[in-house]
Amino acid sequence: MTQDADPLRVHVSPLAAKLEVAPSPLLELLTSSGSEDKRAKRSTPRRRSKPKTPRSESELQHKRKRHADAERERTHRKQSELVRMRTLVTQLEQQLKSLANEANASPEHVDALADAPWLTTKNAEEGDDKTDDPTTDGDSDLRRLYVRALSQVGWLRREKSWLQAKLNDFGLLEATIESLLKDINEASTEFTEEASVASVLAEDADDDEDMLFFPMLLASECYDIMRECIAESKQFIVHPNADSPVMALGWSAQCQQRDTEMRFVLSKTFPDADLVTIMNSIWLTFQNSDISQKIFASMVQIKTLQYVNDDVLVLKWLIDCRRRIPHMLSSRKLLFRWKTDDGYFIGCRNIDSLLDPLSINELIAPSVSPTPSESSPDHFYWAQISRDASGNGCHVTVAGRLGNGTTDFARFLLTGIPICIMRWESIVVGPLFNFLTTPADP
């Protein structure tokens, strides 16, 4: 057998061909069946898909209705999701406001807010059915907004801690101020029965003496004193000492202490205050006894000796500070107010040393005899109210000098003046600070 005579020899192994052994029937069957299958596949024509029969109008309407229902349901789901998100945003804002208003915030608030149920969206519960939903982008934006709001909570807590530290540095905690004012009020109103009786008798005697010996001032004399006071205020200069205190809560202070005289200047801008209201409050503080007792804690008693006009008065001031220092000062003062180009000028000047140093003016010391230098104190304080540069508020400057030998009394007043100014601002403008106010947004 040759290779050309039998075409199947190509499928016989080389060893069988070399030995000229007939191929196995199984091998022939396999090779023949494989070739026949390939030829059959090549000869079999491909099946063509049947052309789609056009659907009836009812089927098309049913399909369109099904798609419309699905679209309507998807739109309704989107609207419901948006409403739910708006509600959650409102709840989150309320939660953040409540956290900011709490006086003692703790880290537990942030943990509770981080675990809030509204921070988990509905998409996470429903799986990936709405991954292609356009509302997914809105949900991610809201989640980023939640995370940012949570970071703002921490910022607000740090800001509150910083403000609390500043208040601690200045020593102006609410409890401390209230305690201090209460102690001063009690110290100025607590007297023994004998001291109270002696004070009433001395006051009655002084009143009678004032009415008998007080010379009525002419209007020209009052205006001369007023012009001198205004001129002195324009040239008033304070060289603060190295240890001069600086007040907080918006007030700037300068103080100069000498052996025979003390000077001070305090100023503050009230952006939303009315100019006339501030002026009237300061005027009544120096002129009305009921209002002055709220400011000075009942240690100052005021009586009108002479009414010159609506803007000029002669008063008698009785300052009783025997609970702190052994002195009770009785003096006559000229109180006046003057309209300036940009506001008002209110002055209060002792006139005993100007008119008659040996008349009624006296410094009563129950346990200490007054020295000649303390017999004629010269006190002059004033307030200048001017319009703010913005035009929506006013700027207040309170200044004065306490001198002519009354060193102890001047130091006492210099200590009490800041507290009196705090009382005045709390009554007229409003509370100096409130821990329950909502801080401004960063």
Sequence and secondary structure as in RCSB ss.txt:
>XXXX:A:sequence
MTQDADPLRVHVSPLAAKLEVAPSPLLELLTSSGSEDKRAKRSTPRRRSKPKTPRSESELQHKRKRHADAERERT
HRKQSELVRMRTLVTQLEQQLKSLANEANASPEHVDALADAPWLTTKNAEEGDDKTDDPTTDGDSDLRRLYVRAL
SQVGWLRREKSWLQAKLNDFGLLEATIESLLKDINEASTEFTEEASVASVLAEDADDDEDMLFFPMLLASECYDI
MRECIAESKQFIVHPNADSPVMALGWSAQCQQRDTEMRFVLSKTFPDADLVTIMNSIWLTFQNSDISQKIFASMV
QIKTLQYVNDDVLVLKWLIDCRRRIPHMLSSRKLLFRWKTDDGYFIGCRNIDSLLDPLSINELIAPSVSPTPSES
SPDHFYWAQISRDASGNGCHVTVAGRLGNGTTDFARFLLTGIPICIMRWESIVVGPLFNFLTTPADP
>XXXX:A:secstr
  TTT GGGGGS HHHHHHT    HHHHHHHHHHHHHHHHHHHS            HHHHHHHHHHHHHHHHHHH
HHHHHHHHHHHHHHHHHHHHHHHHHH SS  HHHHHHHHT GGGS HHHHHTTTTTT THHHHHHHHHHHHHHHH
HHHHHHHHHHHHHHHHHHHHT  HHHHHHHHHHHHHHHH   HHHHHHHHHHHHHHHHHHHHH     HHHHHHH
HHHHHHHHHT      TT     TT EEEEEE SSEEEEEEEEEETT  HHHHHHHHHHHHH HHHHHHHHTT E
EEEEEEEEETTEEEEEEEEE TTTSS EEEEEEEEEEEE SSEEEEEEEE HHHH TTSS EEE SSS   GGGS
S EEEEEEEEEE TTSSSEEEEEEEEEETT HHHHHHHHHHHHHHHHHHHHHHT  S  TTS     
